[in-house]
Amino acid sequence: MRILEQYVYICSNRRAECPVVEQLIAFDADELAAIAAMAADAPRGLVSSLETLSREPDPGAMLRPAPEREPCRRFGELYANCALLLQRAAGHRVHHLAILTGESPGSCRAIYEYEHHEVGVRAGELALLLLQRFCFPFDWRPEALDPACGTAELLREFRLFAAPLALPADTQAIVRAAAEAGVPCLRMDRTPFQSRTGDFRLRPNGLLKLGHGRRQHIVDGTFCVDRSEALAPLLRDRTAILGALERLGLPTPARDPETANCSTLSRAQRCARRIGYPLALRPALKTRGRGVSLGIRDADALGRAFAAAREHGRSVVVERCIAGASWKLVLANRELVGIVRLAAGEAPALAAPSAAHPSLVASAEAAARALDAGLLVLTLVCPDIALPLAASGGAFVDLDVAPRLDDFLAPDSPLLRSAAARFVAWLFPPGAEARIPIVAVTGTNGKTTTSRMIHRMLLDAGRASGLACSDGVYVGDRLLCAGDLAGVPGHYRLLEHSGVGCAVLETARGGVATMGIAYEQCAVAVCLNVTPDHLEHSGIHSLEQMAQLKRTVLERAVDGAVVNADDPLCLAMPAGLRATTIVLVSMRRSVGELRHAHPCCTHFALLEHAEGAEWIVLHDRGARMPVMPVAEIPATFDGLARHNVSNALHAIAAGYLSGIGVAAMRASLARFRMSFEDTPGRMNFHDAGGLRFLVDYAHNPDGIAKLCEFVDRLQPAGRKLLAFSAAGYNPEGIIADTARAAAGHFNAYVCYNRGKNCDQGYFEVPHILASALRASGVPPGRVFVEERASDAFDTLCRTAQPGDLVVLLAVHGEMNETWARVVSGDFPAIGIGGRDSSSDAGDARAQAFQ
C-alpha cells in the first residue's frame, strides 16, 4: 500500500465544507485480493481495541465493511471511519467522510474530517497502523508512530495528545450556531493562525473571530472581547463580582466589610465571628470550584478551608453559607433561556425558565440587560426556585460573564445549542451584516492585474478595500505583508483585519487545490481563463479538471459571476451557479450573438467600435452603457496589450456588480498604470543605457503567447531579445509549449533556470526550452542556455545594442532583484557589437544575435 498524495485542507474546500484530510491510496493486486476476501463482520481485534477508547455506543457499526463495495472503496471507508472514531474518542466532534475513485486502477481517495490538523493527520496514520495489525498485512511503515509499540499504548498516547487540542463544547456550539446564522467564523487557535496562550486567555482552543473585517467580533470562550471590555474586571475578581451583584439589586450572602482584604487566617476568623457559622469560604480569584469550602461550622474547619483556599491566591472571601441547592440561571441575549439545578451527588437537572418565580426571572433579565453580556450565568442558592427570594432566604453567590457552559451542560444539550444561537444573535442582531463584500478573482493568467484594477476602483469609490494577491496583502494602499498570498493564509490575514470594509481576493489554483477556500461565500467572483499550467498536480490531469477546480470559486458567488465568454471552459461554468447575475465578457463577440447563444444571460461587458475607436461597453438587460475608450486605459498601452484589455473588461464587469458607477470606474482606470510600484512584474518598462527593458511575470504558454502578441505590436528601433524560463513542475509538453509560444517573435533567446527549479531538481528545463525553440524553426545560433537568471541578464546586456528591446521574464522570488538591477544600471557594458572587454565569447554571441 502506498500513499501517493496527501492534502490537509484547512477550511472549506473542493471536497467538503469542513476541514478534511485527503489521501490518494494505491494498492497492489495481492492487497486488493486480501481486501476483497475480508469477512462481512467488523474486524474483531480492531473493534475490541477501539471499544476501550471510543465514546461511541457501537464502534463496530462504523467499522463494518460493505461487502458490495469494490475493494478500494471498502478499504477507504474502513480507514476513514477508523480515523474519525479515534478523533471522537479524544473529544473531537468530526463526522464527514467521502471515498472517491482514484485516477488509476487499484486506488482511491479517502477523505475524512478533522478538527485540529495535527490530530487529524496522526489519527490517519494510527488508523492505517491498526488496519495493518488487525486486518491487512500490507507493506507500509508509519512516519510518526513507533510500529514496535503496543496497541494499547499507542491508543493511550494518541488520546493524551489529542484530548487537550479539542474545541470546547460551548465553542463548538458557537461555531455551529454561526454557520446556521450565515456568520463567517475564523478559529484563531487553528492553522493557519498561531494559537495564542497566556494568562489573558479565558478558554484554551476557544478563540474565535465571528464576522469579517470591520464587522467582526472577537470571542474567547463565551466572552466577547471587543464588546464586553467593560466587564473584564468581573472575569476573575470575586469581590468585584459580589459588588456588581449588589449594584444590580440582587441579594448576596452576608459578608463582613473586612472580607474585601481577607488575606490572613486571623482576619478570616474575625469575619467568622461577626457573620456567624455556617460559612462559605472561596478564593478571592475565581478558580472553577477549586479551593471552595461550603458548610464550615467551626474554627478548625475554617482553618482547613483557609489553607485550602490560599493555595489558589493570596486573599479569600468569607460569607454566610446559604442553605439549598445551587441553580445556574443561563441568560443569553438578555433573556433567561434555561436553568440547571446542581446538587451534591446528583446529575445536573434542566429546568425551564417558567419553573422560576417570576420575580427571579425579572431580576435576572434586568441584570443581563444592565450588563449587556451576550452570555451570562447567575448562580443562585436557595431551597426552592419557585419561591421569591424573600420567602426562600436564597441569595446570588456568583455572576459569570464568561461561563463555561460545558462544565454543567452536555455537548448535545438543547440548552447549550439555544444559548449559543442567542449569543450569535446578540453579536449580530437582525439586519446586522456579518460579512464584508468580497470580490474573488481566479483564472490561469491575469489574476493579479485584474484584482489590482478592481481594488483601485473600490478605493477610488470611497470603499475601505483590502487586497490579497500574489504580491502581498494590502489594506488600502498600505502593504501589510509581502509575498505570494493569493491563497488561504493571505485571505485570512486580510479578512481578519478590522480596517477592511470590502476585500478583493486573488484566488490561485495552488491554494484551492491544496488548502481550500477561505470564504464560504463572496459577493462577486471572476474567472478569467483556463489554460495549460500546473497540470499533473493535486489530482488535476486535464484542462477540464482544472476548470472544475476554478469553478468552485464561482460557486461561492452570491450577487454576481463574471466569466470569459471567449474561453469555452469558462463559458461552460455558469450553469447551476447561485449567483443572481451572470456577466459574459467578450472581446470578439457582439451582444446580439451572445444573447442568441445564451438567452438566459442579460448582462455583458464587450468591446465595441464607435467613432473609429474601441470602447468598453456594458449591457444591462438591454440598456447600453459605454464606459470608456480602450486607448484611455494606460494599462492597455493604447490597446496594444490585448490581455490587459481583457483584464480591464473583467474588472469593469466586477466593479459594476459591486455597485461602482460608470464614471467612477472610468476615472480609476484612466489613472491605473503598469508601474513596478503599482503592479510589480506586470509589463514594467524602464529605459536605461540606450535600451528599453520590459520586465514581466509571464511563465506559461498562454501568458507567453499574450506577451508576444503585445511585443509584436511594439516597434523598437533595434532588435527584440528575450530571457525566459518555465516552471519545472509542469509536464515536459507544457514546458516545450512555453518555448513554442515565444518562437519567432524575438531576434534572440536566452533560456535559463529558475531558482525554484534548481531547488526541486528540475535542471533540464532550459534545455527543453532551447530544444523546442530550435524545433520550432529558431536558428540554433540565436538560442542560448544559461544557468541562472542573472547570467541570462548579463548575456542579453553584453550583446544588446542601443535601441534594442530587452524582455526579461522573471518569477516572484527573482522579480525584485531583476528590477533592481534594471533601474540601478548594474549590468555589463552595452555597445555596438556588445563586446565585453574581458571576454571574446561576448563578441561571438553578439554576431550570432544580429
N, C-alpha and C positions, 0 to 999 in steps of 0.2 A: 504494500500500500504506500502511495506517495501523495503528499500534499503539494500540488503544483502551484497553487496561488492561495494567498490569504489576504483578506481585506477586513479592516476593523472600521466600519462606518461609525462616525461619532455623533450622527444626528439623522434626521430623516434622509432617505436615500433612494436609489433606483430600485432597491429590493423591498423596502418596508418603510413605514412612517415612524420607526423607532430605531435606536442604535442596534446594530447587529454585527455579528461576525460571519463572514462568508469564506468558505474554503472550497477549492476545487480539488476533489479527491479522486485518484485513479487507482484501479486495481488490475492485477494480472488475472489470467484465466483461472488459475488454481484458487485464488482468493474469491473470485466470483462464484466458483462452484461450491466453496465452503459456505458462502452466504446463502446460496440457493438451497443448500441442504439443511439449513438451520431449522430447528423444531418450531412448531407454531407457538408454543408457550414462551413466555419471557425467560431469559437465561436465569436459572435459579441462583447461581453464585452471585451474579450481578445484583439481582433483586435483594437478596438477603444482606449484601454489603450495604446497599443504599438504604435499606429499611432502618438500619442503626443510625442513620444520619438524617434521613428525609423527614420533612414535616407533612408530606403527602399521606392521605389515608391509605392509598393503594398505589405505591410507585410502580408496581408490576404492570398496572394497566397502561402506563405510558411507555413501558419497555416491551410491550407485546408486539412483535413484528406482524405486519400484514402480509400473509403468505401470497396474496395475489399480486403483490408488487414485484417488479423486476428487481434483481439482486442489488443493484446500485441504490435504488430508492429505499429498499428495505434497510440497508446499512445506514444510509443517510438519516432516515427517521429515527432509528435506534440511537445513533450517535447524537443527533441534535436534542432528542428528548433527555438523554443522559446528561448532557451539558446543562440543560435547563433545570433538571432535578438537583444537580449539585449546587447550582446558584440559589435555588429556592431554599435549600437546606440551610444556607447561611443567611437567610432573611432577605434575599434579593427577589423582588417581585417581577419576574420575567415569564413570558408566555409564548411569544411569537416564534414560529419556525416555518421554514419552507425548504423544499427539496426541488432543485431544478436539474434537468438533464444536462450532462456535460457536453462539451463540444465534440468529444471523441468517444468512441465505444468504450465501455468499461469505466466511465467516470460520471461523477455527479457533483453538483454544487450544494453543499449543506449550509443552511443559513439559520442562525438562532440568535435570539435577543440577548442582550446583556444590559446591565445597569452601570457597572464600573468596568472600564475596558480591560484592566489588568486581571480582574476576576473573571471576565468573560473568556479571555484568551487562555487563562490557566484552567478554567473549567473544561474547555475543549480538549486541552492536552490530557487532563486527567481522565476525561471520558474515553478518549482513544486508548489510553493505557488500560483502563478497566475492561474495555471491549477486547483488547488483545489478551488479557488474562483469562477472561471468563467465556469468551465467545469464539473469537477467530485468532489463531496464532499467526497473524500476518507479520511480515518483517517491517518493523517500524521502531524507531528509537526516539523517545521524548527529548526535548531540549532542556526544559527547566525542572523536570522531575527525575528523581533517582529510581530507576527501574528495579533496583535491589531492595527498595523499601517495601515493607508490608502494606497490604491494602488498608488495614485499619489505621495505620499511622499516616498514610497519605491522605485519607479522608479527614482525619483529625487535624492535620496541618492545614489542609485546604480551608476547613471551617474557621480555624483560628485566624487565618489570613483574610478570609473574605468577609466574615461577620462584621468587623469594625468598619468596613467600607460600604455597608448597605445604607441606602437612603432611609432616614427615619420615616415611620409610617405616616406621621402627620405631614411631613414634607412631600411624601409620595401622593398623599391625598390632595395637597395644594397643586401639585403638578398636574394631576388628573383633572381637577376642577378647572384649572386654567385652560387645559386643552378643550374641555367641554364648552367653555365660555369663549373660545376663539382667541385667547390671550397668549401671545408667544412667551415662552419660558426658557431662560438660559440657566442651566445648572452649573453654578460657578465653582463647585467643588469637583468638577469632572473635566476631563480632557475636552477641548484644548486649553482650558483655563488651569491655572495653578491653584491648588487648594490653599486657602488662607487659614492659618492657625494662630492661636494666641488667646490671651485672657479676654480679649474683646469679643471673641466668638461665643454665640449662645448655643449653637447646635452643630456639632461635627456633621459634615456631609449635608447640611441643611441650608446652604446659602443659595438663594435664587435671585434672578432678575426677571421680573414679570413686566412685559411690555418692552418696546424698543425705543432707543434714542431719548428724546425729550419726554416721552410718555412712560418711562419705566419707573418701577418701584423696586427697591432692594429689600429682600426679606431674608432674615436669618432665623431659621426655625419657623416660628409663627409671629415674629416681631417685624414690623415694617420699619426698617432702619431710618429711611428718609422722612417718613410721615409721622412717626411716633417718637421723634428725638426728645421731645419734652418729657416723655415718660421714662427715659433712661434711668433716672435715679430710683425708679421703682423695680428695676430688674433684679436687684440683689439685696438692697438695704431694707431689712425688716422694720426698722424704726421708721423709715420714710414711708413704708407701706402702711403701717398702722396709723401714721399721721394722715395719710391720704384717705384711708377708710373713714376716719373721724371727720375730716373735712367734707366728705361726701354724705355725712349724716348716717353712716352705718355703724351700729353698735359694735364695740370691740371688747375683749375681756379686760377686766380691771387690771391696771398696772400702776406701779409706783413711779413717781416722776424720776427717781434716780435710775430707773431701768434704762434710760437713754445712754448711760455711761457705765453700765454694769460689767466691769472687767475684772473684779476680784470676787472671791468666794464670800468675803465679809459683806460686801455690798449686796450680793445675791441673798445672803441671809437676812440683812436688814429689810430688803424688799419683801421677802417671805413673811417676816413678822408683821409688816404693815398690811400686806394683802390677805394673808391667811391661807392655810392649806385647804384643799389640794391645789397644786400648782402645775403649770406647764413651763418648761424651760427650753428655749430654742437658741441656736447660734444667731448672732445679730445679722450675719450674712446668710442668705438662703443657700441651703445645701441639699435640696431634694430629699429631705427627711433624715439625712444623716445628723447625728448628734442631738436629735429632738427627744425629749423625755416628757411624758404625759402622766398625770395622776400622781405627782410627787406628794407624799403625805407626811414626811418628817425631815429633820435636818440631815440625817445620814443619807437618805435618798437624794436630797438636794445636793449634797457634796458629790455623790457619784455622778449625778446628772451634770453638774457644773464641769467636772473633769472631762466627761464625755464630749460636752459641747465645746470646751476650749480646744479640743483637737482640730476644730474647724474654724477657728477665728478667735480674736482677742476678746470680744465682748459677747454678752448673751442678753437675751430678752426674757424676763421673768414676768409671768402673767397668771391670772386666775385660770384654773382649768375648768372648762365648760363641760357639763355632762351631756351625753348624747352621741349620736352618730355624726360622721363627717359627710357633708354634702358638697359636691362640686357643681356649681352653677356655671354652665358653659354659655357664654354670650358671644355672638358673632354678628358683626354689622349692627351693633347696638341693640340686638334682640336676644332674649333668652331662648336658646334652641334646644336645651336639654339639661337634665340633672342626673348626676351619678352619685349613688349612695355608697360610701365606703365604711365598712365596719370590720373590726379585727376578726380574723378567721373566716371572713365571708368574701365571696367573689363580688366584684363591683356590680351594682344593680342599677339599671337605667330607669329613669322616671321622666314622664312627660312634664313640660312646664306647667301644665294645669294641675299637677299634683301639689304645687307650692301654693301657699296662701297668696292671694292677690297683692297684699301689701309687700310681700317679699319680692314678687315679680316686678312690681312698680319700682321699688327701691333699687333693685339690681339693674334694671334697664336705665333708670335715671343716672346711675353711676357710670354705666357704659357710655351713655350719651355725653356725660361731662368729660370723661377721659378721652373719648373718641379713639379707642383702641379697636383694631379690626377683630382681634380675638382676645378674649378676656375670661379668666376663670376666677370666680369668687368662691372661697371656701368658707362654708357656714357650719358651725357645730350647734346642733340642737336636738332635742328628743324627737320632735315631730315637725316636719317641714310644713305640714298642712295648717299649723297654728301660727298666728302672728308672733313675732319675737318677744313682744312684751308678755305674752302668755307662756311661752315655752322657756324663756330665760336664755335663749340662744344668743350667739354672737358671731361676727365675722372674724376669722382668725388669719386670713390670707387673701391677698389680691395678686394675681399672676397676669402680667401684661404680655408675657411670652410663654404661654403654657405649653408643656409637653403633653399634648393630648393622648399620645400613645402610652403614657405612663398608666392610664386607667381606662383606655378605650382600645378594643381590639382593632387590628388593621382593617378589617372588613366591616367595622361598626357603621351603621347608618348615621349615627350622630357625628362621627368623625367626617364622613363624606359631606353631611349637611353643613357642618361648621366650616369646612374648607371652602365649599361653594360660596357661602355667605362672606367669608373673608375675601375671596377674589372679587365678589360683587362690591364689597366695601372699597377695595382698591380702585375698581373700575365700575362706577355706578352706571346704570342705563344711560346710553348716549355718550359715555366717555370712550374715546378711542384708545386702544392699547397699542396699535400698530402705527408705524410711520409708513408713508408711501415708499415703496421700493420699485425701482426700475432695474430689471435684471437683463444683462446682455450676454448672449452666448453665440457660438459660431466658431469656425476654424480661424479665420483671419478678420482683422478689422475691429476686434472687440474693444481694445484699449482706446483707440481713437474715437470710436462711436460713443463709448462710455464717457470720455472726457468732453465730447461735444454736448451730451445730454446734461452732464454735471454743470458745465458752463452756463447752459440755458437756464437751469434751475436756479443757480446762484444769481444770475442777472435778473431773474424774475422775482428776487427777494426771498427765495426759499433758503432755509438753513440746510443746504445739501452737504452730504458727505459722499466720498468716492472710495471704493476699494477696487484696485486694479492690479495689473502685473507690475506696476511701478511702485506701488505702496498704498497706504491708507491716508486719505486727505479729509480733513474737516474744514469746509470752505476751501480757501486757497492754501491752508497750512498743512504741510506734510507731517502727519502724526508718526508714521514709521515707514521706512523704506523696505523694498523687497518685493518679490513676486507674491502678492497677497490677493490673487484673484480666486480664492477658494475659502473654505470654511474658516480657518484662523483669521484671515483678514476681514471676512464678512462679520464674524462675531465681534472682532475688535471695533468695527465701526458701529454695529447695531447696539452695542452696549455703551456707546459714548453719549453722555447726557446733553451734548450740544447739538445733536443732529436731529433735524426735523423731517428729512427725507433722505433717501440713500440711492446711489447708483452702484450696482454690484456687477462688475465684470465677473462672469461665471465660467471658468475654464473647465475644459474636459477633465484634466487630471484630478481636480478636487472632487468633481461629481462622481467620477469613476471609482475613486479610492477612499474618500472620506464622507461624501454625502452632500447635502444641500442645506445651508444654514437657515433657510427660511421656509416655513410651511406654505406660505403664500406671498405673492408680490402683487403690486398694482398692475404693472406692465412688464411684459417680457418680450425680448427681441432675439430672433435667430437670424444671423447674417448670411450664413452659408455653411455647407458641409462638404469639405474637400479632403483629399488624402493627406493624412498626418496622424501619427500616433496609432496606426493600426497594429494588430497583433499584440496589443497590450490590454490588460484589465478585462479580458474576455471579449474584446471587440476585434472582430476579424474582417469586417466589411463596412463599406460606407453606410449601408442600411442600418447596421447595428449602431454605428456612430450617430446617425440621425436619430435613432430611437433614444439614445442617451441624452442628446441635446434637447429632444422634445420634452424630457422630464422637467426642464426649466420652464417651458411654455405651459406645461400642465399646472403650474402653480400660479399662473396669472389670473387675476380676478377681473380687472377692468378691461384690459386690452392686450392683444398679442400682435406683434409686428413680424411679418415673415417676408422673405425674399422670394417674390414670385418668379424671378429669373433662375432660381435654383430648384430643380424638380424635387429634390429631397426635402427642402424647406416647404415647398408648396403643398406637399402631402401632409404636413403636420397639423393644419387647423382642425381637421375633422375630429369632433368629440371633445375639443377643448372647452373649458368652462368660462373662458374669458367672454365678457359681454360684447366686445368689439374686436374684429379681426381687421388689421390693415395690411393690404397687399402692397408690396413695394416693387417697382419695376423701372428699369432704365430703358427697356426696349419695347414694351407693350403698351397699347393705348387703353384708356378707360373703357371704351366700348368692347374691345377684345376681352379684357379681364372680366367685365360684367357678364358677357355672354358665356364665357368659360366657367365662371364661378358666380352663379346668380345669388348665392347666399351672402356674398360679400358686398358691403356697401361703402367701404372706406378704402381709399387708395392714396399712395404717395408716388408720384410719377414724374418723369422727365417729359416736358412738352416744349415745342418750339413756338416762339411768339416774337414777332418783330425782329427776326433774324438772330435771336438768342435762345439758348437753352434755359428753361425755367424749371424750378422745382414747384410742383403744383399738388395741393391736397384736394381730395374729393371726399365729401362727407354727405352720403345719401343724396347725391345729385347736386349738391352745392359745390361749385368750383372755387378754390381759394389759391390764387398764385402767391407763392411765398417770396421767392427771390430768384434772380438770375444766377446760374451756376458760377458765372465769372466773378460775381461779387463775394464769393466764399473763398478767402485766401487759401484755405487748406486744399482746394481743388487745383490750384495753380492754373487759373483761367480755364478750368475744365480738362486740363491735360491729365491729371491724376484721376482716372475714372474710378478707381477703387475708393477714393475719398468722396467722389460724387455719390457713390452708393452709400458710403458711411453717413454722409450728410442727409440723404433721403431717409434712412432708417432713424437717425437721430431726430429729425423733424417729426416723423410719424410718432415716435415715442414721446417727444415733447408735447405734441398736440393732445395725445391721450392723457398726458399728465396735467392738462389744463393751462398750458402756456400759450399765450396769444401769438398770432402770426407775426405781428410787428416786433414783439419781444424776441422771438426766435430769429427773425431776420437780423436784428441788431447784434445778437450774440454771435451768430455765425460769421457776420461781417468782421468781427474782431478776433475770431479764433484763428490762430496761426500755428504752423507746424515747426515751432522753435524747439530747441533741445530743452529749454527751461520749462516749456508747457507740455510738450509731447515727446519726451526723450526717446530716441531710437525710431522715430516715425518720420521719415522723409526730412531729415535735418540737413540743411545746406550750410556750407561755410566756404568762403573764398580765402585762400592763403597761398603764397608763393607762386602766384600765377595759375594755380589750379582751382578748380571748383570741386569740392568734396561733397558727396552725398552719403550720409550715414543712415542706415535703415536696419530694421529687425527682420525683414523678410527671410524666412527659413524653411519653407516647404514649397512644393511645386506650384500651388495656386498663388501663394504670396510672391514668389519669384516671377511668375508669369505676369501678374498685375504690375509689379515694379517695372518689368521690361517694357510693358505697354507704355508706361509713363516715360521711361528713358528714351524709347524710340521717338517720342514726340519732342524731346529736347534737341536743341541744335547747338551743341558746344562748338567753339572754334576749332578744337582739336579732336582727339580720339575719345573713346569710351572704354574705360578699364574697370575690371571687376575683381574684387577679392571676396570669396564666399566659402561657406561650409554647409554642413547639413547635420541633422540630429542622428546620431548613431543608433538610437533606439528604434528608428524606423526600419522596416524591411529594406533590403538592398534595392528592390524595384522602386520604392519611393525616393530613396537617395538618388538613384540614377535619374528619375523623373525630375528631380530638382535641378540637376545639371542640364537635362534636355530642355527645360523651360527657359534656361538662360542662353542656350546655344544660338549663335547667330546674331545676337544683339549687342555684342561688345567686340572691341578690337583685340583684347587680350584678357586672359582669365588666370587668376592665381587661386588654387584650391588649397585650403588649409584645414587644420583640425581644431575643433572647439576644445576648450579645456575640459569640459564635462565628458566629451568623447574619450579623451585620454584617461580620465579618472575611471571610466567604466570599461576601458579596454577596447574601445572601438577605434583602433588605429588605422583601419583600412579605408575610412570614409573619404579622405582626399583623393585616393587612388581610384575609388569607384566614381567619384565626380569627374576626374580627369579622363578616365576611360569612356564615360558616357558622352563627354564633350567631343572627344575625338571621333567616337562612333556616330555622332550627330553632324559630322562634317566640319568641325572646327580644326583648322590646321594644327598639327602637333606642336609646331613652333610657337603657337600662341597660347599654349596651355602649360602651366607650371604648378608644381606642388611644393608647398612649404609646411613646416611642422606646426607653427603657431600663428595666431592672428597677427602678432607683432611682426613676425617675419614676412607675412604676406603684405602688410602695410609698407614695410621697408622696400620690398621688391617693387611694388607699384610706384612708390615715390621716386626710387632711383631711376626708373625708366620712363617716368612721365615727362611730358613737355608742357610748357606754358600753353594754356587754353584747353588742356585735357579735362575731362570729367572723370573723377576717380570715385567709384562706388564701393563703399566698404559696408559689408553686411556682417553685423556683429550680433552676439547673443547677450542676454541680460547680464551675465556675470562679467562680460568683457566690454560692454557698451560704454560705461563711464570712462574707462581707460582709453578706449579708442577715440572718443570725442575729445578727451583732454589732450591727447597728442595732436589731434587735428587743429584745435584752437590755439595751442601753445606753439605750433610750428616745430614741434620736436620730431622731425623726420629727416631722412637723408637729403642731401643737396639735390636740387632739381635743375635740370638744364637740358639744352639741346643734346640729344643722344643719351641723356640720362646717366652719364658715366659717373660712377663713384670712384674718386681718385685712388681709393685703396683696393680696387677690385677690377680685374679685366672682365670678370663674369658680367658685371653690370653693362658693359658696352655690348657684349654678345646678346644679352637679353633685350637691350634697347633696340638693336637692329631687328630682332625677331618680332618686336611689338609694332614695327612700322606697318 
